[in-house]
Amino acid sequence: MSFVLHEQAYRQIKAISDRLTRDANAKVVFLVDKNGLLIAASGDVQNIDTTSLASLAAGNIAATGGLAQLIGEREFSNLFHEGDRDNIHITLVDGRVILVIIFDKRSSLGLVRLRVKRASEEVKRVFTEMEKESQASEEASILDEITDDDIDNLFAD
């Protein structure tokens, strides 16, 4: 999926990720496209290689997608990695984008999953609206390219 992220949509996505960071008591929240490109980040990202994290999260989703197919599943949309200090929760939102949450002992998996559910629905709405706007724009541009001569030639005997 390719898309153009306009400023208004970016602000909506950033607000969702900021709220998720706060509500889930997370250290960091990332929104990544399936190609591994970082869309938005919230929280304490200063000590994190965001490019590598985004790319590896997308690779993780791709790898687990392969595992899912091997056992007859469509996909695994939620992944959880538990570490000594930090944990990572990864969610595939509507098959379009990846939501990555890094959290520590100040939060819990239950709280993160609860907050991710709401945030995922909000992100899905933003991307659905972006897709509708993109389709409308494409249709409008096709119609703009048709001239009166093209119409006359189409209906000429």
MODELLER restraints for C-alpha pairs under 7 A, 6 or more apart:
rsr = mdl.restraints
at = mdl.atoms
rsr.add(forms.Gaussian(group=physical.xy_distance, feature=features.Distance(at['CA:9:A'], at['CA:126:A']), mean=6.63, stdev=0.5))
rsr.add(forms.Gaussian(group=physical.xy_distance, feature=features.Distance(at['CA:13:A'], at['CA:123:A']), mean=6.53, stdev=0.5))
rsr.add(forms.Gaussian(group=physical.xy_distance, feature=features.Distance(at['CA:14:A'], at['CA:40:A']), mean=6.03, stdev=0.5))
rsr.add(forms.Gaussian(group=physical.xy_distance, feature=features.Distance(at['CA:16:A'], at['CA:119:A']), mean=6.32, stdev=0.5))
rsr.add(forms.Gaussian(group=physical.xy_distance, feature=features.Distance(at['CA:17:A'], at['CA:29:A']), mean=6.08, stdev=0.5))
rsr.add(forms.Gaussian(group=physical.xy_distance, feature=features.Distance(at['CA:17:A'], at['CA:41:A']), mean=6.94, stdev=0.5))
rsr.add(forms.Gaussian(group=physical.xy_distance, feature=features.Distance(at['CA:17:A'], at['CA:42:A']), mean=5.93, stdev=0.5))
rsr.add(forms.Gaussian(group=physical.xy_distance, feature=features.Distance(at['CA:18:A'], at['CA:42:A']), mean=5.39, stdev=0.5))
rsr.add(forms.Gaussian(group=physical.xy_distance, feature=features.Distance(at['CA:20:A'], at['CA:115:A']), mean=6.45, stdev=0.5))
rsr.add(forms.Gaussian(group=physical.xy_distance, feature=features.Distance(at['CA:20:A'], at['CA:119:A']), mean=6.63, stdev=0.5))
rsr.add(forms.Gaussian(group=physical.xy_distance, feature=features.Distance(at['CA:21:A'], at['CA:27:A']), mean=6.71, stdev=0.5))
rsr.add(forms.Gaussian(group=physical.xy_distance, feature=features.Distance(at['CA:21:A'], at['CA:28:A']), mean=6.30, stdev=0.5))
rsr.add(forms.Gaussian(group=physical.xy_distance, feature=features.Distance(at['CA:21:A'], at['CA:29:A']), mean=5.91, stdev=0.5))
rsr.add(forms.Gaussian(group=physical.xy_distance, feature=features.Distance(at['CA:21:A'], at['CA:42:A']), mean=6.61, stdev=0.5))
rsr.add(forms.Gaussian(group=physical.xy_distance, feature=features.Distance(at['CA:21:A'], at['CA:43:A']), mean=6.33, stdev=0.5))
rsr.add(forms.Gaussian(group=physical.xy_distance, feature=features.Distance(at['CA:23:A'], at['CA:115:A']), mean=6.79, stdev=0.5))
rsr.add(forms.Gaussian(group=physical.xy_distance, feature=features.Distance(at['CA:24:A'], at['CA:107:A']), mean=6.70, stdev=0.5))
rsr.add(forms.Gaussian(group=physical.xy_distance, feature=features.Distance(at['CA:24:A'], at['CA:111:A']), mean=5.93, stdev=0.5))
rsr.add(forms.Gaussian(group=physical.xy_distance, feature=features.Distance(at['CA:24:A'], at['CA:112:A']), mean=5.13, stdev=0.5))
rsr.add(forms.Gaussian(group=physical.xy_distance, feature=features.Distance(at['CA:24:A'], at['CA:115:A']), mean=5.94, stdev=0.5))
rsr.add(forms.Gaussian(group=physical.xy_distance, feature=features.Distance(at['CA:25:A'], at['CA:106:A']), mean=6.77, stdev=0.5))
rsr.add(forms.Gaussian(group=physical.xy_distance, feature=features.Distance(at['CA:25:A'], at['CA:107:A']), mean=5.56, stdev=0.5))
rsr.add(forms.Gaussian(group=physical.xy_distance, feature=features.Distance(at['CA:26:A'], at['CA:101:A']), mean=6.66, stdev=0.5))
rsr.add(forms.Gaussian(group=physical.xy_distance, feature=features.Distance(at['CA:26:A'], at['CA:102:A']), mean=5.99, stdev=0.5))
rsr.add(forms.Gaussian(group=physical.xy_distance, feature=features.Distance(at['CA:26:A'], at['CA:103:A']), mean=4.51, stdev=0.5))
rsr.add(forms.Gaussian(group=physical.xy_distance, feature=features.Distance(at['CA:26:A'], at['CA:107:A']), mean=6.75, stdev=0.5))
rsr.add(forms.Gaussian(group=physical.xy_distance, feature=features.Distance(at['CA:27:A'], at['CA:43:A']), mean=5.64, stdev=0.5))
rsr.add(forms.Gaussian(group=physical.xy_distance, feature=features.Distance(at['CA:27:A'], at['CA:44:A']), mean=6.01, stdev=0.5))
rsr.add(forms.Gaussian(group=physical.xy_distance, feature=features.Distance(at['CA:27:A'], at['CA:102:A']), mean=5.62, stdev=0.5))
rsr.add(forms.Gaussian(group=physical.xy_distance, feature=features.Distance(at['CA:27:A'], at['CA:103:A']), mean=5.11, stdev=0.5))
rsr.add(forms.Gaussian(group=physical.xy_distance, feature=features.Distance(at['CA:28:A'], at['CA:42:A']), mean=5.66, stdev=0.5))
rsr.add(forms.Gaussian(group=physical.xy_distance, feature=features.Distance(at['CA:28:A'], at['CA:43:A']), mean=4.45, stdev=0.5))
rsr.add(forms.Gaussian(group=physical.xy_distance, feature=features.Distance(at['CA:28:A'], at['CA:44:A']), mean=5.74, stdev=0.5))
rsr.add(forms.Gaussian(group=physical.xy_distance, feature=features.Distance(at['CA:28:A'], at['CA:45:A']), mean=6.49, stdev=0.5))
rsr.add(forms.Gaussian(group=physical.xy_distance, feature=features.Distance(at['CA:28:A'], at['CA:101:A']), mean=5.84, stdev=0.5))
rsr.add(forms.Gaussian(group=physical.xy_distance, feature=features.Distance(at['CA:28:A'], at['CA:102:A']), mean=5.12, stdev=0.5))
rsr.add(forms.Gaussian(group=physical.xy_distance, feature=features.Distance(at['CA:28:A'], at['CA:103:A']), mean=6.94, stdev=0.5))
rsr.add(forms.Gaussian(group=physical.xy_distance, feature=features.Distance(at['CA:29:A'], at['CA:41:A']), mean=5.66, stdev=0.5))
rsr.add(forms.Gaussian(group=physical.xy_distance, feature=features.Distance(at['CA:29:A'], at['CA:42:A']), mean=5.16, stdev=0.5))
rsr.add(forms.Gaussian(group=physical.xy_distance, feature=features.Distance(at['CA:29:A'], at['CA:43:A']), mean=6.41, stdev=0.5))
rsr.add(forms.Gaussian(group=physical.xy_distance, feature=features.Distance(at['CA:29:A'], at['CA:100:A']), mean=5.60, stdev=0.5))
rsr.add(forms.Gaussian(group=physical.xy_distance, feature=features.Distance(at['CA:29:A'], at['CA:101:A']), mean=4.56, stdev=0.5))
rsr.add(forms.Gaussian(group=physical.xy_distance, feature=features.Distance(at['CA:29:A'], at['CA:102:A']), mean=6.40, stdev=0.5))
rsr.add(forms.Gaussian(group=physical.xy_distance, feature=features.Distance(at['CA:30:A'], at['CA:40:A']), mean=5.78, stdev=0.5))
rsr.add(forms.Gaussian(group=physical.xy_distance, feature=features.Distance(at['CA:30:A'], at['CA:41:A']), mean=4.44, stdev=0.5))
rsr.add(forms.Gaussian(group=physical.xy_distance, feature=features.Distance(at['CA:30:A'], at['CA:42:A']), mean=6.52, stdev=0.5))
rsr.add(forms.Gaussian(group=physical.xy_distance, feature=features.Distance(at['CA:30:A'], at['CA:99:A']), mean=5.86, stdev=0.5))
rsr.add(forms.Gaussian(group=physical.xy_distance, feature=features.Distance(at['CA:30:A'], at['CA:100:A']), mean=4.97, stdev=0.5))
rsr.add(forms.Gaussian(group=physical.xy_distance, feature=features.Distance(at['CA:30:A'], at['CA:101:A']), mean=6.52, stdev=0.5))
rsr.add(forms.Gaussian(group=physical.xy_distance, feature=features.Distance(at['CA:31:A'], at['CA:38:A']), mean=6.26, stdev=0.5))
rsr.add(forms.Gaussian(group=physical.xy_distance, feature=features.Distance(at['CA:31:A'], at['CA:39:A']), mean=5.39, stdev=0.5))
rsr.add(forms.Gaussian(group=physical.xy_distance, feature=features.Distance(at['CA:31:A'], at['CA:40:A']), mean=5.17, stdev=0.5))
rsr.add(forms.Gaussian(group=physical.xy_distance, feature=features.Distance(at['CA:31:A'], at['CA:41:A']), mean=6.39, stdev=0.5))
rsr.add(forms.Gaussian(group=physical.xy_distance, feature=features.Distance(at['CA:31:A'], at['CA:97:A']), mean=6.88, stdev=0.5))
rsr.add(forms.Gaussian(group=physical.xy_distance, feature=features.Distance(at['CA:31:A'], at['CA:98:A']), mean=5.68, stdev=0.5))
rsr.add(forms.Gaussian(group=physical.xy_distance, feature=features.Distance(at['CA:31:A'], at['CA:99:A']), mean=4.76, stdev=0.5))
rsr.add(forms.Gaussian(group=physical.xy_distance, feature=features.Distance(at['CA:31:A'], at['CA:100:A']), mean=6.32, stdev=0.5))
rsr.add(forms.Gaussian(group=physical.xy_distance, feature=features.Distance(at['CA:32:A'], at['CA:38:A']), mean=4.54, stdev=0.5))
rsr.add(forms.Gaussian(group=physical.xy_distance, feature=features.Distance(at['CA:32:A'], at['CA:39:A']), mean=5.25, stdev=0.5))
rsr.add(forms.Gaussian(group=physical.xy_distance, feature=features.Distance(at['CA:32:A'], at['CA:54:A']), mean=5.88, stdev=0.5))
rsr.add(forms.Gaussian(group=physical.xy_distance, feature=features.Distance(at['CA:32:A'], at['CA:97:A']), mean=5.77, stdev=0.5))
rsr.add(forms.Gaussian(group=physical.xy_distance, feature=features.Distance(at['CA:32:A'], at['CA:98:A']), mean=5.00, stdev=0.5))
rsr.add(forms.Gaussian(group=physical.xy_distance, feature=features.Distance(at['CA:32:A'], at['CA:99:A']), mean=6.48, stdev=0.5))
rsr.add(forms.Gaussian(group=physical.xy_distance, feature=features.Distance(at['CA:33:A'], at['CA:39:A']), mean=6.71, stdev=0.5))
rsr.add(forms.Gaussian(group=physical.xy_distance, feature=features.Distance(at['CA:33:A'], at['CA:96:A']), mean=6.90, stdev=0.5))
rsr.add(forms.Gaussian(group=physical.xy_distance, feature=features.Distance(at['CA:33:A'], at['CA:97:A']), mean=4.61, stdev=0.5))
rsr.add(forms.Gaussian(group=physical.xy_distance, feature=features.Distance(at['CA:33:A'], at['CA:98:A']), mean=6.01, stdev=0.5))
rsr.add(forms.Gaussian(group=physical.xy_distance, feature=features.Distance(at['CA:34:A'], at['CA:58:A']), mean=5.45, stdev=0.5))
rsr.add(forms.Gaussian(group=physical.xy_distance, feature=features.Distance(at['CA:34:A'], at['CA:96:A']), mean=6.61, stdev=0.5))
rsr.add(forms.Gaussian(group=physical.xy_distance, feature=features.Distance(at['CA:34:A'], at['CA:97:A']), mean=5.66, stdev=0.5))
rsr.add(forms.Gaussian(group=physical.xy_distance, feature=features.Distance(at['CA:34:A'], at['CA:98:A']), mean=6.63, stdev=0.5))
rsr.add(forms.Gaussian(group=physical.xy_distance, feature=features.Distance(at['CA:35:A'], at['CA:58:A']), mean=6.29, stdev=0.5))
rsr.add(forms.Gaussian(group=physical.xy_distance, feature=features.Distance(at['CA:36:A'], at['CA:54:A']), mean=5.04, stdev=0.5))
rsr.add(forms.Gaussian(group=physical.xy_distance, feature=features.Distance(at['CA:36:A'], at['CA:55:A']), mean=4.05, stdev=0.5))
rsr.add(forms.Gaussian(group=physical.xy_distance, feature=features.Distance(at['CA:36:A'], at['CA:58:A']), mean=4.91, stdev=0.5))
rsr.add(forms.Gaussian(group=physical.xy_distance, feature=features.Distance(at['CA:37:A'], at['CA:54:A']), mean=6.03, stdev=0.5))
rsr.add(forms.Gaussian(group=physical.xy_distance, feature=features.Distance(at['CA:37:A'], at['CA:55:A']), mean=6.60, stdev=0.5))
rsr.add(forms.Gaussian(group=physical.xy_distance, feature=features.Distance(at['CA:38:A'], at['CA:51:A']), mean=6.78, stdev=0.5))
rsr.add(forms.Gaussian(group=physical.xy_distance, feature=features.Distance(at['CA:38:A'], at['CA:54:A']), mean=5.64, stdev=0.5))
rsr.add(forms.Gaussian(group=physical.xy_distance, feature=features.Distance(at['CA:64:A'], at['CA:76:A']), mean=6.56, stdev=0.5))
rsr.add(forms.Gaussian(group=physical.xy_distance, feature=features.Distance(at['CA:65:A'], at['CA:75:A']), mean=5.17, stdev=0.5))
rsr.add(forms.Gaussian(group=physical.xy_distance, feature=features.Distance(at['CA:65:A'], at['CA:76:A']), mean=6.38, stdev=0.5))
rsr.add(forms.Gaussian(group=physical.xy_distance, feature=features.Distance(at['CA:68:A'], at['CA:74:A']), mean=6.16, stdev=0.5))
rsr.add(forms.Gaussian(group=physical.xy_distance, feature=features.Distance(at['CA:68:A'], at['CA:75:A']), mean=5.23, stdev=0.5))
rsr.add(forms.Gaussian(group=physical.xy_distance, feature=features.Distance(at['CA:68:A'], at['CA:76:A']), mean=6.29, stdev=0.5))
rsr.add(forms.Gaussian(group=physical.xy_distance, feature=features.Distance(at['CA:77:A'], at['CA:91:A']), mean=5.50, stdev=0.5))
rsr.add(forms.Gaussian(group=physical.xy_distance, feature=features.Distance(at['CA:77:A'], at['CA:92:A']), mean=4.86, stdev=0.5))
rsr.add(forms.Gaussian(group=physical.xy_distance, feature=features.Distance(at['CA:78:A'], at['CA:90:A']), mean=5.71, stdev=0.5))
rsr.add(forms.Gaussian(group=physical.xy_distance, feature=features.Distance(at['CA:78:A'], at['CA:91:A']), mean=4.56, stdev=0.5))
rsr.add(forms.Gaussian(group=physical.xy_distance, feature=features.Distance(at['CA:78:A'], at['CA:92:A']), mean=6.54, stdev=0.5))
rsr.add(forms.Gaussian(group=physical.xy_distance, feature=features.Distance(at['CA:79:A'], at['CA:89:A']), mean=5.75, stdev=0.5))
rsr.add(forms.Gaussian(group=physical.xy_distance, feature=features.Distance(at['CA:79:A'], at['CA:90:A']), mean=4.97, stdev=0.5))
rsr.add(forms.Gaussian(group=physical.xy_distance, feature=features.Distance(at['CA:79:A'], at['CA:91:A']), mean=6.40, stdev=0.5))
rsr.add(forms.Gaussian(group=physical.xy_distance, feature=features.Distance(at['CA:80:A'], at['CA:88:A']), mean=5.74, stdev=0.5))
rsr.add(forms.Gaussian(group=physical.xy_distance, feature=features.Distance(at['CA:80:A'], at['CA:89:A']), mean=4.56, stdev=0.5))
rsr.add(forms.Gaussian(group=physical.xy_distance, feature=features.Distance(at['CA:80:A'], at['CA:90:A']), mean=6.32, stdev=0.5))
rsr.add(forms.Gaussian(group=physical.xy_distance, feature=features.Distance(at['CA:81:A'], at['CA:87:A']), mean=5.62, stdev=0.5))
rsr.add(forms.Gaussian(group=physical.xy_distance, feature=features.Distance(at['CA:81:A'], at['CA:88:A']), mean=5.10, stdev=0.5))
rsr.add(forms.Gaussian(group=physical.xy_distance, feature=features.Distance(at['CA:81:A'], at['CA:89:A']), mean=6.49, stdev=0.5))
rsr.add(forms.Gaussian(group=physical.xy_distance, feature=features.Distance(at['CA:82:A'], at['CA:88:A']), mean=6.59, stdev=0.5))
rsr.add(forms.Gaussian(group=physical.xy_distance, feature=features.Distance(at['CA:85:A'], at['CA:104:A']), mean=6.04, stdev=0.5))
rsr.add(forms.Gaussian(group=physical.xy_distance, feature=features.Distance(at['CA:86:A'], at['CA:102:A']), mean=6.66, stdev=0.5))
rsr.add(forms.Gaussian(group=physical.xy_distance, feature=features.Distance(at['CA:86:A'], at['CA:103:A']), mean=5.64, stdev=0.5))
rsr.add(forms.Gaussian(group=physical.xy_distance, feature=features.Distance(at['CA:86:A'], at['CA:104:A']), mean=4.53, stdev=0.5))
rsr.add(forms.Gaussian(group=physical.xy_distance, feature=features.Distance(at['CA:87:A'], at['CA:102:A']), mean=5.65, stdev=0.5))
rsr.add(forms.Gaussian(group=physical.xy_distance, feature=features.Distance(at['CA:87:A'], at['CA:103:A']), mean=5.35, stdev=0.5))
rsr.add(forms.Gaussian(group=physical.xy_distance, feature=features.Distance(at['CA:87:A'], at['CA:104:A']), mean=5.96, stdev=0.5))
rsr.add(forms.Gaussian(group=physical.xy_distance, feature=features.Distance(at['CA:88:A'], at['CA:100:A']), mean=6.90, stdev=0.5))
rsr.add(forms.Gaussian(group=physical.xy_distance, feature=features.Distance(at['CA:88:A'], at['CA:101:A']), mean=5.63, stdev=0.5))
rsr.add(forms.Gaussian(group=physical.xy_distance, feature=features.Distance(at['CA:88:A'], at['CA:102:A']), mean=4.60, stdev=0.5))
rsr.add(forms.Gaussian(group=physical.xy_distance, feature=features.Distance(at['CA:88:A'], at['CA:103:A']), mean=6.51, stdev=0.5))
rsr.add(forms.Gaussian(group=physical.xy_distance, feature=features.Distance(at['CA:89:A'], at['CA:100:A']), mean=5.86, stdev=0.5))
rsr.add(forms.Gaussian(group=physical.xy_distance, feature=features.Distance(at['CA:89:A'], at['CA:101:A']), mean=5.15, stdev=0.5))
rsr.add(forms.Gaussian(group=physical.xy_distance, feature=features.Distance(at['CA:89:A'], at['CA:102:A']), mean=6.54, stdev=0.5))
rsr.add(forms.Gaussian(group=physical.xy_distance, feature=features.Distance(at['CA:90:A'], at['CA:98:A']), mean=6.81, stdev=0.5))
rsr.add(forms.Gaussian(group=physical.xy_distance, feature=features.Distance(at['CA:90:A'], at['CA:99:A']), mean=5.68, stdev=0.5))
rsr.add(forms.Gaussian(group=physical.xy_distance, feature=features.Distance(at['CA:90:A'], at['CA:100:A']), mean=4.58, stdev=0.5))
rsr.add(forms.Gaussian(group=physical.xy_distance, feature=features.Distance(at['CA:90:A'], at['CA:101:A']), mean=6.42, stdev=0.5))
rsr.add(forms.Gaussian(group=physical.xy_distance, feature=features.Distance(at['CA:91:A'], at['CA:98:A']), mean=5.65, stdev=0.5))
rsr.add(forms.Gaussian(group=physical.xy_distance, feature=features.Distance(at['CA:91:A'], at['CA:99:A']), mean=5.08, stdev=0.5))
rsr.add(forms.Gaussian(group=physical.xy_distance, feature=features.Distance(at['CA:91:A'], at['CA:100:A']), mean=6.54, stdev=0.5))
rsr.add(forms.Gaussian(group=physical.xy_distance, feature=features.Distance(at['CA:92:A'], at['CA:98:A']), mean=4.62, stdev=0.5))
rsr.add(forms.Gaussian(group=physical.xy_distance, feature=features.Distance(at['CA:92:A'], at['CA:99:A']), mean=6.36, stdev=0.5))
rsr.add(forms.Gaussian(group=physical.xy_distance, feature=features.Distance(at['CA:93:A'], at['CA:99:A']), mean=6.91, stdev=0.5))
rsr.add(forms.Gaussian(group=physical.xy_distance, feature=features.Distance(at['CA:93:A'], at['CA:120:A']), mean=5.84, stdev=0.5))
rsr.add(forms.Gaussian(group=physical.xy_distance, feature=features.Distance(at['CA:93:A'], at['CA:124:A']), mean=6.60, stdev=0.5))
rsr.add(forms.Gaussian(group=physical.xy_distance, feature=features.Distance(at['CA:94:A'], at['CA:124:A']), mean=6.29, stdev=0.5))
